[in-house]
Amino acid sequence: QVQLLESGGGLVQPGGSLRLSCVASGSSISLYTMAWYRQAPGKQRELVAVLIPGDNTNYADSVKGRFTASRDNAKNTVYLQMNGLKPEDTAIYYCKQGTRWGQGTQVTVSS
């Protein structure tokens, strides 16, 4: 069964950038849809980006033009490059494959 491990979160100033990684083990990601979600304090978990096999990617309107999701099948890893970060991007970011979730990585955007 796949296990997902996110990393790359941290504290960044508004306008800054971070790159999140999600390494999968126990299953190849190449044939699967992968997704990034986030959950801010007191809010529901929301979809950020979906990576469909074949390099099709869809984004939430709130992150379009600022975030870029990608996958490296050879490394069994998906990434989320986040640029132009805003305080409202503060959340725990999760990686998902099927019904499996990672443990999340905290992103805090604050001056």
Biopython code that builds the backbone (N, CA, C, O; Angstrom):
import numpy as np
from Bio.PDB.StructureBuilder import StructureBuilder

atoms = [
    (1, "GLN", "N", (0.842, -1.179, 0.000)),
    (1, "GLN", "CA", (0.000, 0.000, 0.000)),
    (1, "GLN", "C", (0.886, 1.241, 0.000)),
    (1, "GLN", "O", (1.921, 1.277, 0.665)),
    (2, "VAL", "N", (0.472, 2.248, -0.746)),
    (2, "VAL", "CA", (1.320, 3.415, -0.896)),
    (2, "VAL", "C", (1.411, 4.191, 0.408)),
    (2, "VAL", "O", (0.437, 4.303, 1.152)),
    (3, "GLN", "N", (2.590, 4.720, 0.670)),
    (3, "GLN", "CA", (2.811, 5.667, 1.764)),
    (3, "GLN", "C", (3.344, 6.955, 1.151)),
    (3, "GLN", "O", (4.161, 6.929, 0.231)),
    (4, "LEU", "N", (2.873, 8.079, 1.673)),
    (4, "LEU", "CA", (3.220, 9.380, 1.127)),
    (4, "LEU", "C", (3.880, 10.218, 2.210)),
    (4, "LEU", "O", (3.407, 10.256, 3.346)),
    (5, "LEU", "N", (4.974, 10.891, 1.859)),
    (5, "LEU", "CA", (5.698, 11.701, 2.828)),
    (5, "LEU", "C", (5.987, 13.065, 2.219)),
    (5, "LEU", "O", (6.762, 13.188, 1.270)),
    (6, "GLU", "N", (5.354, 14.076, 2.778)),
    (6, "GLU", "CA", (5.565, 15.448, 2.315)),
    (6, "GLU", "C", (6.724, 16.106, 3.056)),
    (6, "GLU", "O", (7.043, 15.749, 4.190)),
    (7, "SER", "N", (7.341, 17.070, 2.392)),
    (7, "SER", "CA", (8.383, 17.883, 3.013)),
    (7, "SER", "C", (8.471, 19.213, 2.275)),
    (7, "SER", "O", (7.886, 19.385, 1.206)),
    (8, "GLY", "N", (9.213, 20.150, 2.863)),
    (8, "GLY", "CA", (9.465, 21.417, 2.186)),
    (8, "GLY", "C", (8.705, 22.600, 2.737)),
    (8, "GLY", "O", (8.906, 23.730, 2.293)),
    (9, "GLY", "N", (7.833, 22.356, 3.700)),
    (9, "GLY", "CA", (7.095, 23.465, 4.280)),
    (9, "GLY", "C", (7.995, 24.331, 5.147)),
    (9, "GLY", "O", (9.152, 23.995, 5.400)),
    (10, "GLY", "N", (7.445, 25.451, 5.596)),
    (10, "GLY", "CA", (8.199, 26.345, 6.458)),
    (10, "GLY", "C", (7.546, 27.696, 6.563)),
    (10, "GLY", "O", (6.398, 27.889, 6.165)),
    (11, "LEU", "N", (8.303, 28.631, 7.111)),
    (11, "LEU", "CA", (7.842, 30.008, 7.274)),
    (11, "LEU", "C", (8.454, 30.858, 6.169)),
    (11, "LEU", "O", (9.664, 30.823, 5.946)),
    (12, "VAL", "N", (7.616, 31.619, 5.481)),
    (12, "VAL", "CA", (8.096, 32.450, 4.384)),
    (12, "VAL", "C", (7.355, 33.777, 4.411)),
    (12, "VAL", "O", (6.202, 33.844, 4.837)),
    (13, "GLN", "N", (8.014, 34.825, 3.960)),
    (13, "GLN", "CA", (7.379, 36.139, 3.918)),
    (13, "GLN", "C", (6.432, 36.235, 2.714)),
    (13, "GLN", "O", (6.606, 35.521, 1.727)),
    (14, "PRO", "N", (5.447, 37.106, 2.798)),
    (14, "PRO", "CA", (4.566, 37.311, 1.630)),
    (14, "PRO", "C", (5.377, 37.653, 0.390)),
    (14, "PRO", "O", (6.328, 38.433, 0.438)),
    (15, "GLY", "N", (4.975, 37.048, -0.717)),
    (15, "GLY", "CA", (5.704, 37.216, -1.967)),
    (15, "GLY", "C", (6.794, 36.191, -2.183)),
    (15, "GLY", "O", (7.357, 36.100, -3.275)),
    (16, "GLY", "N", (7.096, 35.426, -1.165)),
    (16, "GLY", "CA", (8.158, 34.432, -1.249)),
    (16, "GLY", "C", (7.719, 33.152, -1.930)),
    (16, "GLY", "O", (6.588, 33.029, -2.402)),
    (17, "SER", "N", (8.647, 32.195, -1.970)),
    (17, "SER", "CA", (8.421, 30.924, -2.649)),
    (17, "SER", "C", (8.817, 29.750, -1.766)),
    (17, "SER", "O", (9.689, 29.857, -0.903)),
    (18, "LEU", "N", (8.160, 28.648, -2.006)),
    (18, "LEU", "CA", (8.517, 27.367, -1.396)),
    (18, "LEU", "C", (8.261, 26.271, -2.417)),
    (18, "LEU", "O", (7.414, 26.416, -3.300)),
    (19, "ARG", "N", (8.991, 25.185, -2.291)),
    (19, "ARG", "CA", (8.703, 24.000, -3.096)),
    (19, "ARG", "C", (8.457, 22.823, -2.173)),
    (19, "ARG", "O", (9.325, 22.431, -1.393)),
    (20, "LEU", "N", (7.271, 22.273, -2.273)),
    (20, "LEU", "CA", (6.910, 21.098, -1.502)),
    (20, "LEU", "C", (7.190, 19.849, -2.320)),
    (20, "LEU", "O", (7.070, 19.848, -3.545)),
    (21, "SER", "N", (7.567, 18.786, -1.620)),
    (21, "SER", "CA", (7.795, 17.492, -2.244)),
    (21, "SER", "C", (6.932, 16.448, -1.558)),
    (21, "SER", "O", (6.620, 16.558, -0.372)),
    (22, "CYS", "N", (6.554, 15.445, -2.316)),
    (22, "CYS", "CA", (5.804, 14.315, -1.772)),
    (22, "CYS", "C", (6.396, 13.060, -2.390)),
    (22, "CYS", "O", (6.237, 12.803, -3.583)),
    (23, "VAL", "N", (7.083, 12.281, -1.559)),
    (23, "VAL", "CA", (7.693, 11.039, -2.016)),
    (23, "VAL", "C", (6.761, 9.881, -1.702)),
    (23, "VAL", "O", (6.299, 9.727, -0.572)),
    (24, "ALA", "N", (6.492, 9.071, -2.716)),
    (24, "ALA", "CA", (5.625, 7.906, -2.553)),
    (24, "ALA", "C", (6.470, 6.640, -2.444)),
    (24, "ALA", "O", (7.472, 6.488, -3.144)),
    (25, "SER", "N", (6.061, 5.746, -1.570)),
    (25, "SER", "CA", (6.707, 4.443, -1.456)),
    (25, "SER", "C", (5.635, 3.372, -1.412)),
    (25, "SER", "O", (4.529, 3.603, -0.921)),
    (26, "GLY", "N", (5.969, 2.200, -1.929)),
    (26, "GLY", "CA", (5.028, 1.092, -1.913)),
    (26, "GLY", "C", (4.179, 0.987, -3.156)),
    (26, "GLY", "O", (3.475, -0.004, -3.355)),
    (27, "SER", "N", (4.242, 2.006, -3.994)),
    (27, "SER", "CA", (3.456, 1.991, -5.220)),
    (27, "SER", "C", (4.035, 3.030, -6.162)),
    (27, "SER", "O", (4.478, 4.092, -5.723)),
    (28, "SER", "N", (4.036, 2.734, -7.446)),
    (28, "SER", "CA", (4.483, 3.711, -8.430)),
    (28, "SER", "C", (3.405, 4.759, -8.650)),
    (28, "SER", "O", (2.217, 4.442, -8.699)),
    (29, "ILE", "N", (3.832, 6.011, -8.784)),
    (29, "ILE", "CA", (2.859, 7.087, -9.002)),
    (29, "ILE", "C", (2.541, 7.288, -10.475)),
    (29, "ILE", "O", (1.616, 8.028, -10.811)),
    (30, "SER", "N", (3.292, 6.643, -11.356)),
    (30, "SER", "CA", (3.226, 6.981, -12.777)),
    (30, "SER", "C", (1.850, 6.780, -13.392)),
    (30, "SER", "O", (1.480, 7.490, -14.327)),
    (31, "LEU", "N", (1.093, 5.823, -12.878)),
    (31, "LEU", "CA", (-0.206, 5.515, -13.488)),
    (31, "LEU", "C", (-1.378, 6.127, -12.723)),
    (31, "LEU", "O", (-2.540, 5.920, -13.074)),
    (32, "TYR", "N", (-1.057, 6.882, -11.675)),
    (32, "TYR", "CA", (-2.114, 7.353, -10.788)),
    (32, "TYR", "C", (-2.269, 8.869, -10.824)),
    (32, "TYR", "O", (-1.316, 9.615, -11.049)),
    (33, "THR", "N", (-3.485, 9.283, -10.599)),
    (33, "THR", "CA", (-3.738, 10.688, -10.347)),
    (33, "THR", "C", (-3.243, 11.021, -8.951)),
    (33, "THR", "O", (-3.554, 10.331, -7.981)),
    (34, "MET", "N", (-2.469, 12.090, -8.869)),
    (34, "MET", "CA", (-1.967, 12.585, -7.599)),
    (34, "MET", "C", (-2.583, 13.959, -7.347)),
    (34, "MET", "O", (-2.960, 14.666, -8.281)),
    (35, "ALA", "N", (-2.676, 14.318, -6.087)),
    (35, "ALA", "CA", (-3.298, 15.607, -5.774)),
    (35, "ALA", "C", (-2.624, 16.265, -4.574)),
    (35, "ALA", "O", (-2.084, 15.598, -3.691)),
    (36, "TRP", "N", (-2.673, 17.576, -4.572)),
    (36, "TRP", "CA", (-2.273, 18.387, -3.428)),
    (36, "TRP", "C", (-3.522, 19.047, -2.853)),
    (36, "TRP", "O", (-4.332, 19.616, -3.584)),
    (37, "TYR", "N", (-3.661, 18.962, -1.553)),
    (37, "TYR", "CA", (-4.737, 19.622, -0.810)),
    (37, "TYR", "C", (-4.100, 20.500, 0.251)),
    (37, "TYR", "O", (-2.909, 20.390, 0.542)),
    (38, "ARG", "N", (-4.913, 21.370, 0.819)),
    (38, "ARG", "CA", (-4.465, 22.148, 1.971)),
    (38, "ARG", "C", (-5.631, 22.375, 2.920)),
    (38, "ARG", "O", (-6.798, 22.376, 2.527)),
    (39, "GLN", "N", (-5.271, 22.566, 4.175)),
    (39, "GLN", "CA", (-6.278, 22.839, 5.192)),
    (39, "GLN", "C", (-5.767, 23.940, 6.109)),
    (39, "GLN", "O", (-4.772, 23.779, 6.815)),
    (40, "ALA", "N", (-6.471, 25.056, 6.079)),
    (40, "ALA", "CA", (-6.148, 26.179, 6.945)),
    (40, "ALA", "C", (-6.882, 26.014, 8.277)),
    (40, "ALA", "O", (-7.887, 25.306, 8.342)),
    (41, "PRO", "N", (-6.395, 26.657, 9.335)),
    (41, "PRO", "CA", (-7.048, 26.535, 10.643)),
    (41, "PRO", "C", (-8.510, 26.934, 10.569)),
    (41, "PRO", "O", (-8.851, 28.003, 10.062)),
    (42, "GLY", "N", (-9.367, 26.067, 11.076)),
    (42, "GLY", "CA", (-10.789, 26.364, 11.117)),
    (42, "GLY", "C", (-11.519, 26.232, 9.797)),
    (42, "GLY", "O", (-12.698, 26.571, 9.697)),
    (43, "LYS", "N", (-10.822, 25.740, 8.783)),
    (43, "LYS", "CA", (-11.448, 25.613, 7.464)),
    (43, "LYS", "C", (-11.406, 24.174, 6.984)),
    (43, "LYS", "O", (-10.639, 23.350, 7.483)),
    (44, "GLN", "N", (-12.254, 23.895, 6.001)),
    (44, "GLN", "CA", (-12.246, 22.556, 5.420)),
    (44, "GLN", "C", (-11.035, 22.359, 4.522)),
    (44, "GLN", "O", (-10.477, 23.313, 3.979)),
    (45, "ARG", "N", (-10.649, 21.119, 4.383)),
    (45, "ARG", "CA", (-9.567, 20.784, 3.462)),
    (45, "ARG", "C", (-10.026, 21.086, 2.031)),
    (45, "ARG", "O", (-11.147, 20.760, 1.643)),
    (46, "GLU", "N", (-9.136, 21.716, 1.258)),
    (46, "GLU", "CA", (-9.506, 22.087, -0.099)),
    (46, "GLU", "C", (-8.474, 21.596, -1.102)),
    (46, "GLU", "O", (-7.287, 21.470, -0.797)),
    (47, "LEU", "N", (-8.960, 21.325, -2.301)),
    (47, "LEU", "CA", (-8.089, 20.870, -3.370)),
    (47, "LEU", "C", (-7.268, 22.036, -3.905)),
    (47, "LEU", "O", (-7.793, 23.124, -4.141)),
    (48, "VAL", "N", (-5.981, 21.798, -4.092)),
    (48, "VAL", "CA", (-5.084, 22.818, -4.637)),
    (48, "VAL", "C", (-4.731, 22.506, -6.079)),
    (48, "VAL", "O", (-4.820, 23.371, -6.949)),
    (49, "ALA", "N", (-4.327, 21.262, -6.330)),
    (49, "ALA", "CA", (-3.909, 20.889, -7.679)),
    (49, "ALA", "C", (-4.089, 19.392, -7.864)),
    (49, "ALA", "O", (-3.944, 18.611, -6.924)),
    (50, "VAL", "N", (-4.407, 19.010, -9.090)),
    (50, "VAL", "CA", (-4.556, 17.598, -9.456)),
    (50, "VAL", "C", (-3.622, 17.306, -10.616)),
    (50, "VAL", "O", (-3.625, 18.020, -11.619)),
    (51, "LEU", "N", (-2.824, 16.255, -10.481)),
    (51, "LEU", "CA", (-1.920, 15.832, -11.550)),
    (51, "LEU", "C", (-2.431, 14.519, -12.129)),
    (51, "LEU", "O", (-2.444, 13.482, -11.465)),
    (52, "ILE", "N", (-2.848, 14.599, -13.378)),
    (52, "ILE", "CA", (-3.415, 13.435, -14.055)),
    (52, "ILE", "C", (-2.324, 12.791, -14.900)),
    (52, "ILE", "O", (-1.530, 13.511, -15.505)),
    (53, "PRO", "N", (-2.254, 11.470, -14.966)),
    (53, "PRO", "CA", (-1.243, 10.832, -15.826)),
    (53, "PRO", "C", (-1.330, 11.381, -17.244)),
    (53, "PRO", "O", (-2.415, 11.548, -17.800)),
    (54, "GLY", "N", (-0.150, 11.661, -17.819)),
    (54, "GLY", "CA", (-0.132, 12.308, -19.117)),
    (54, "GLY", "C", (0.199, 13.768, -19.004)),
    (54, "GLY", "O", (0.138, 14.514, -19.981)),
    (55, "ASP", "N", (0.560, 14.181, -17.770)),
    (55, "ASP", "CA", (1.013, 15.548, -17.506)),
    (55, "ASP", "C", (-0.085, 16.587, -17.650)),
    (55, "ASP", "O", (0.193, 17.746, -17.955)),
    (56, "ASN", "N", (-1.307, 16.190, -17.437)),
    (56, "ASN", "CA", (-2.384, 17.163, -17.333)),
    (56, "ASN", "C", (-2.523, 17.579, -15.884)),
    (56, "ASN", "O", (-2.520, 16.737, -14.986)),
    (57, "THR", "N", (-2.644, 18.863, -15.657)),
    (57, "THR", "CA", (-2.721, 19.380, -14.297)),
    (57, "THR", "C", (-3.821, 20.421, -14.208)),
    (57, "THR", "O", (-3.941, 21.286, -15.076)),
    (58, "ASN", "N", (-4.613, 20.336, -13.169)),
    (58, "ASN", "CA", (-5.659, 21.320, -12.920)),
    (58, "ASN", "C", (-5.409, 21.985, -11.574)),
    (58, "ASN", "O", (-4.894, 21.362, -10.645)),
    (59, "TYR", "N", (-5.779, 23.261, -11.482)),
    (59, "TYR", "CA", (-5.513, 24.047, -10.279)),
    (59, "TYR", "C", (-6.774, 24.712, -9.757)),
    (59, "TYR", "O", (-7.700, 25.023, -10.505)),
    (60, "ALA", "N", (-6.776, 24.918, -8.449)),
    (60, "ALA", "CA", (-7.811, 25.755, -7.861)),
    (60, "ALA", "C", (-7.624, 27.186, -8.364)),
    (60, "ALA", "O", (-6.501, 27.632, -8.599)),
    (61, "ASP", "N", (-8.731, 27.891, -8.524)),
    (61, "ASP", "CA", (-8.648, 29.264, -9.029)),
    (61, "ASP", "C", (-7.759, 30.141, -8.148)),
    (61, "ASP", "O", (-7.087, 31.048, -8.640)),
    (62, "SER", "N", (-7.761, 29.868, -6.861)),
    (62, "SER", "CA", (-7.022, 30.705, -5.914)),
    (62, "SER", "C", (-5.502, 30.620, -6.083)),
    (62, "SER", "O", (-4.780, 31.488, -5.593)),
    (63, "VAL", "N", (-5.008, 29.583, -6.773)),
    (63, "VAL", "CA", (-3.565, 29.412, -6.915)),
    (63, "VAL", "C", (-3.095, 29.455, -8.368)),
    (63, "VAL", "O", (-1.894, 29.398, -8.631)),
    (64, "LYS", "N", (-4.023, 29.554, -9.302)),
    (64, "LYS", "CA", (-3.642, 29.584, -10.716)),
    (64, "LYS", "C", (-2.695, 30.739, -11.000)),
    (64, "LYS", "O", (-2.913, 31.867, -10.556)),
    (65, "GLY", "N", (-1.643, 30.438, -11.745)),
    (65, "GLY", "CA", (-0.651, 31.447, -12.090)),
    (65, "GLY", "C", (0.421, 31.644, -11.042)),
    (65, "GLY", "O", (1.417, 32.322, -11.295)),
    (66, "ARG", "N", (0.234, 31.060, -9.865)),
    (66, "ARG", "CA", (1.231, 31.183, -8.799)),
    (66, "ARG", "C", (1.847, 29.841, -8.429)),
    (66, "ARG", "O", (3.036, 29.774, -8.116)),
    (67, "PHE", "N", (1.070, 28.794, -8.459)),
    (67, "PHE", "CA", (1.533, 27.463, -8.081)),
    (67, "PHE", "C", (1.689, 26.599, -9.327)),
    (67, "PHE", "O", (0.932, 26.716, -10.290)),
    (68, "THR", "N", (2.703, 25.720, -9.277)),
    (68, "THR", "CA", (2.917, 24.764, -10.354)),
    (68, "THR", "C", (3.154, 23.394, -9.759)),
    (68, "THR", "O", (4.076, 23.202, -8.966)),
    (69, "ALA", "N", (2.322, 22.446, -10.140)),
    (69, "ALA", "CA", (2.478, 21.071, -9.680)),
    (69, "ALA", "C", (3.154, 20.259, -10.781)),
    (69, "ALA", "O", (2.912, 20.470, -11.969)),
    (70, "SER", "N", (4.002, 19.332, -10.362)),
    (70, "SER", "CA", (4.702, 18.499, -11.335)),
    (70, "SER", "C", (4.987, 17.144, -10.703)),
    (70, "SER", "O", (4.846, 16.964, -9.494)),
    (71, "ARG", "N", (5.387, 16.199, -11.539)),
    (71, "ARG", "CA", (5.735, 14.879, -11.054)),
    (71, "ARG", "C", (7.036, 14.424, -11.702)),
    (71, "ARG", "O", (7.342, 14.778, -12.841)),
    (72, "ASP", "N", (7.790, 13.633, -10.954)),
    (72, "ASP", "CA", (8.980, 12.974, -11.472)),
    (72, "ASP", "C", (8.770, 11.485, -11.220)),
    (72, "ASP", "O", (9.003, 10.990, -10.118)),
    (73, "ASN", "N", (8.334, 10.792, -12.243)),
    (73, "ASN", "CA", (8.007, 9.373, -12.066)),
    (73, "ASN", "C", (9.243, 8.547, -11.703)),
    (73, "ASN", "O", (9.142, 7.557, -10.977)),
    (74, "ALA", "N", (10.396, 8.956, -12.205)),
    (74, "ALA", "CA", (11.620, 8.207, -11.891)),
    (74, "ALA", "C", (11.954, 8.278, -10.408)),
    (74, "ALA", "O", (12.508, 7.338, -9.838)),
    (75, "LYS", "N", (11.609, 9.408, -9.790)),
    (75, "LYS", "CA", (11.860, 9.577, -8.353)),
    (75, "LYS", "C", (10.617, 9.264, -7.520)),
    (75, "LYS", "O", (10.635, 9.360, -6.293)),
    (76, "ASN", "N", (9.540, 8.886, -8.211)),
    (76, "ASN", "CA", (8.274, 8.590, -7.513)),
    (76, "ASN", "C", (7.862, 9.748, -6.609)),
    (76, "ASN", "O", (7.435, 9.546, -5.472)),
    (77, "THR", "N", (7.996, 10.946, -7.128)),
    (77, "THR", "CA", (7.806, 12.162, -6.335)),
    (77, "THR", "C", (6.949, 13.162, -7.098)),
    (77, "THR", "O", (7.079, 13.317, -8.312)),
    (78, "VAL", "N", (6.081, 13.830, -6.372)),
    (78, "VAL", "CA", (5.348, 14.971, -6.932)),
    (78, "VAL", "C", (5.781, 16.220, -6.178)),
    (78, "VAL", "O", (6.179, 16.167, -5.014)),
    (79, "TYR", "N", (5.690, 17.331, -6.874)),
    (79, "TYR", "CA", (6.141, 18.606, -6.324)),
    (79, "TYR", "C", (5.035, 19.646, -6.423)),
    (79, "TYR", "O", (4.121, 19.543, -7.242)),
    (80, "LEU", "N", (5.149, 20.644, -5.565)),
    (80, "LEU", "CA", (4.275, 21.816, -5.670)),
    (80, "LEU", "C", (5.161, 23.039, -5.495)),
    (80, "LEU", "O", (5.585, 23.358, -4.384)),
    (81, "GLN", "N", (5.435, 23.715, -6.592)),
    (81, "GLN", "CA", (6.195, 24.954, -6.560)),
    (81, "GLN", "C", (5.227, 26.095, -6.304)),
    (81, "GLN", "O", (4.289, 26.306, -7.073)),
    (82, "MET", "N", (5.453, 26.823, -5.233)),
    (82, "MET", "CA", (4.554, 27.887, -4.817)),
    (82, "MET", "C", (5.298, 29.215, -4.864)),
    (82, "MET", "O", (6.258, 29.426, -4.123)),
    (83, "ASN", "N", (4.850, 30.096, -5.731)),
    (83, "ASN", "CA", (5.438, 31.423, -5.865)),
    (83, "ASN", "C", (4.408, 32.482, -5.494)),
    (83, "ASN", "O", (3.207, 32.212, -5.467)),
    (84, "GLY", "N", (4.879, 33.668, -5.214)),
    (84, "GLY", "CA", (3.955, 34.745, -4.880)),
    (84, "GLY", "C", (3.058, 34.403, -3.709)),
    (84, "GLY", "O", (1.858, 34.673, -3.742)),
    (85, "LEU", "N", (3.627, 33.813, -2.681)),
    (85, "LEU", "CA", (2.817, 33.340, -1.561)),
    (85, "LEU", "C", (2.149, 34.495, -0.818)),
    (85, "LEU", "O", (2.707, 35.582, -0.668)),
    (86, "LYS", "N", (0.936, 34.210, -0.364)),
    (86, "LYS", "CA", (0.125, 35.188, 0.365)),
    (86, "LYS", "C", (-0.201, 34.643, 1.747)),
    (86, "LYS", "O", (-0.169, 33.430, 1.954)),
    (87, "PRO", "N", (-0.513, 35.518, 2.693)),
    (87, "PRO", "CA", (-0.884, 35.019, 4.029)),
    (87, "PRO", "C", (-2.034, 34.009, 3.985)),
    (87, "PRO", "O", (-2.081, 33.091, 4.805)),
    (88, "GLU", "N", (-2.953, 34.168, 3.044)),
    (88, "GLU", "CA", (-4.077, 33.234, 2.955)),
    (88, "GLU", "C", (-3.676, 31.861, 2.419)),
    (88, "GLU", "O", (-4.502, 30.948, 2.389)),
    (89, "ASP", "N", (-2.429, 31.703, 2.000)),
    (89, "ASP", "CA", (-1.932, 30.386, 1.617)),
    (89, "ASP", "C", (-1.470, 29.574, 2.821)),
    (89, "ASP", "O", (-1.127, 28.399, 2.691)),
    (90, "THR", "N", (-1.461, 30.206, 3.995)),
    (90, "THR", "CA", (-1.055, 29.504, 5.207)),
    (90, "THR", "C", (-1.975, 28.323, 5.475)),
    (90, "THR", "O", (-3.191, 28.485, 5.577)),
    (91, "ALA", "N", (-1.391, 27.138, 5.590)),
    (91, "ALA", "CA", (-2.185, 25.920, 5.770)),
    (91, "ALA", "C", (-1.235, 24.746, 5.940)),
    (91, "ALA", "O", (-0.024, 24.866, 5.756)),
    (92, "ILE", "N", (-1.814, 23.621, 6.293)),
    (92, "ILE", "CA", (-1.088, 22.357, 6.192)),
    (92, "ILE", "C", (-1.384, 21.809, 4.796)),
    (92, "ILE", "O", (-2.538, 21.723, 4.376)),
    (93, "TYR", "N", (-0.328, 21.445, 4.096)),
    (93, "TYR", "CA", (-0.458, 20.946, 2.720)),
    (93, "TYR", "C", (-0.266, 19.431, 2.720)),
    (93, "TYR", "O", (0.678, 18.897, 3.302)),
    (94, "TYR", "N", (-1.191, 18.766, 2.049)),
    (94, "TYR", "CA", (-1.215, 17.320, 2.016)),
    (94, "TYR", "C", (-1.103, 16.812, 0.577)),
    (94, "TYR", "O", (-1.571, 17.443, -0.372)),
    (95, "CYS", "N", (-0.472, 15.662, 0.459)),
    (95, "CYS", "CA", (-0.390, 14.926, -0.796)),
    (95, "CYS", "C", (-1.390, 13.769, -0.710)),
    (95, "CYS", "O", (-1.599, 13.200, 0.361)),
    (96, "LYS", "N", (-2.002, 13.428, -1.840)),
    (96, "LYS", "CA", (-3.013, 12.370, -1.836)),
    (96, "LYS", "C", (-2.894, 11.513, -3.091)),
    (96, "LYS", "O", (-2.689, 12.017, -4.196)),
    (97, "GLN", "N", (-3.029, 10.208, -2.890)),
    (97, "GLN", "CA", (-3.153, 9.274, -4.006)),
    (97, "GLN", "C", (-4.287, 8.309, -3.667)),
    (97, "GLN", "O", (-4.214, 7.592, -2.669)),
    (98, "GLY", "N", (-5.308, 8.289, -4.474)),
    (98, "GLY", "CA", (-6.453, 7.440, -4.190)),
    (98, "GLY", "C", (-7.069, 7.822, -2.854)),
    (98, "GLY", "O", (-7.517, 8.954, -2.668)),
    (99, "THR", "N", (-7.089, 6.877, -1.928)),
    (99, "THR", "CA", (-7.638, 7.158, -0.592)),
    (99, "THR", "C", (-6.546, 7.397, 0.437)),
    (99, "THR", "O", (-6.834, 7.556, 1.623)),
    (100, "ARG", "N", (-5.303, 7.423, -0.003)),
    (100, "ARG", "CA", (-4.170, 7.562, 0.919)),
    (100, "ARG", "C", (-3.721, 9.012, 0.989)),
    (100, "ARG", "O", (-3.627, 9.713, -0.018)),
    (101, "TRP", "N", (-3.444, 9.440, 2.233)),
    (101, "TRP", "CA", (-2.967, 10.800, 2.506)),
    (101, "TRP", "C", (-1.591, 10.746, 3.151)),
    (101, "TRP", "O", (-1.261, 9.805, 3.873)),
    (102, "GLY", "N", (-0.795, 11.774, 2.876)),
    (102, "GLY", "CA", (0.415, 11.965, 3.646)),
    (102, "GLY", "C", (0.094, 12.616, 4.978)),
    (102, "GLY", "O", (-1.067, 12.887, 5.284)),
    (103, "GLN", "N", (1.134, 12.868, 5.774)),
    (103, "GLN", "CA", (0.919, 13.443, 7.106)),
    (103, "GLN", "C", (0.823, 14.960, 7.056)),
    (103, "GLN", "O", (0.401, 15.592, 8.024)),
    (104, "GLY", "N", (1.211, 15.538, 5.939)),
    (104, "GLY", "CA", (1.104, 16.983, 5.757)),
    (104, "GLY", "C", (2.376, 17.718, 6.121)),
    (104, "GLY", "O", (3.208, 17.218, 6.879)),
    (105, "THR", "N", (2.514, 18.919, 5.568)),
    (105, "THR", "CA", (3.632, 19.798, 5.885)),
    (105, "THR", "C", (3.086, 21.213, 6.039)),
    (105, "THR", "O", (2.287, 21.677, 5.226)),
    (106, "GLN", "N", (3.528, 21.888, 7.091)),
    (106, "GLN", "CA", (2.989, 23.211, 7.425)),
    (106, "GLN", "C", (3.651, 24.288, 6.575)),
    (106, "GLN", "O", (4.875, 24.341, 6.453)),
    (107, "VAL", "N", (2.823, 25.137, 5.994)),
    (107, "VAL", "CA", (3.284, 26.325, 5.282)),
    (107, "VAL", "C", (2.695, 27.540, 5.989)),
    (107, "VAL", "O", (1.480, 27.652, 6.150)),
    (108, "THR", "N", (3.567, 28.441, 6.405)),
    (108, "THR", "CA", (3.131, 29.667, 7.058)),
    (108, "THR", "C", (3.685, 30.860, 6.299)),
    (108, "THR", "O", (4.894, 30.983, 6.099)),
    (109, "VAL", "N", (2.786, 31.733, 5.882)),
    (109, "VAL", "CA", (3.179, 32.929, 5.142)),
    (109, "VAL", "C", (2.888, 34.137, 6.027)),
    (109, "VAL", "O", (1.732, 34.477, 6.279)),
    (110, "SER", "N", (3.946, 34.771, 6.487)),
    (110, "SER", "CA", (3.788, 35.868, 7.433)),
    (110, "SER", "C", (5.024, 36.746, 7.409)),
    (110, "SER", "O", (6.139, 36.283, 7.169)),
    (111, "SER", "N", (4.794, 38.031, 7.664)),
    (111, "SER", "CA", (5.916, 38.950, 7.770)),
    (111, "SER", "C", (6.334, 39.105, 9.222)),
    (111, "SER", "O", (7.271, 39.846, 9.519)),
]
sb = StructureBuilder()
sb.init_structure("model")
sb.init_model(0)
sb.init_chain("A")
sb.init_seg("    ")
for serial, (resi, resn, name, xyz) in enumerate(atoms, 1):
    if name == "N":
        sb.init_residue(resn, " ", resi, " ")
    sb.init_atom(name, np.array(xyz, "f"), 0.0, 1.0, " ", f" {name:<3s}", serial, name[0])
structure = sb.get_structure()
